[in-house]
Amino acid sequence: MSSNIAQNYPYSSESEAARAATVVGILSGNTSLASTVKAESIGLPDEERWWVWKCPTRACPGLLHAAGMAVNAHAVYTLCDTCSRTYLR
């Protein structure tokens, strides 16, 4: 059984305020991505800091930021700040 839920280590961490601002920035100009995130994730629990991961997309220098909890998996739903792809962590 394959999955896109990563088994890798976090790259860094960021504050809740920085995470929220980054996610809003990523979604603000992309209504189709915002719709996808809304359909595939639910809210995040209250935390002061969130992990950040390196984007696994080949040649993408971006970082993955927590956007919610996945609806159908026990994983964090993440967005890349460069290529705007979604991943489960």
N, C-alpha and C positions, 0 to 999 in steps of 0.2 A: 504494500500500500504506500503510495507516494504522497508527499505533502510539501507545501511550500513554507511550512513552519520551520524556521531556521533553528539550528542547534549550535549557534556560534556565540562568541562572547561579545558583550557590549563594547563599543568604541569609547564612549564617554558618558557623561550625564549632563542634564540641564535642569534649571528650575522650572516649576510649574508655569510661571509667567512667561518665560522664554519659550517653552514648549507650545503653549497656547497661542502666542503671537506668531510663531513660525507656522503652525497649522493653519491659522486664519489667513496668513499671507499666501500660503500655497493654494488654498481653496478659493480665495477671493476672486481670482480671474478665471476660474475653471468650473462652470456650473455642472458639467457632466461628471467631473471628478467629485464634486461636493455631493451630488446625488448618489454616486456609488458608495462613498464613505458613509453617508446617512443610512443607506440600505443594508450595508454589510457590517456595521459596527454599532455598539452602544456606548454610553458614556464611560469615562474612566473613574476609578475610585479616587478619593482624595489622597494625594501624595504631595510631598514638598519637592521631590526631585524625580525625574524620569530618565531611564537609560536612553542613549542614542547609539545607533548601529551604523556601520559603514554600508552604503548601498551595494548589493551584490551584482547590480547590472554592469555588464562588461563596459569598461571605459567611462563609467559614471563616477565623478568625484564626490557625489552627494552623500548626505547623511539621512538616516531614517528617524523620523520623529513620531512618537506615540500619538495616534489620532482617536483611539477608542479601544474597546475590547471587541474582538471578533464575535459575531453572533453565533456562528456555527462551529467554533473551535475554542479551546481554552488557550487563547493567545492574545497578544497585544497587536492591534491593527495599526500598521505604520505607513507613513508617507515619505517619499524621498523629496528633499527640498530642491533637487536639481532636475531629475527626470520625471517627477510626479507619479511614479509607479507606486503601487501598494504592495505591502508584504506583511506576512504574519510572523511575529517573533515570540 
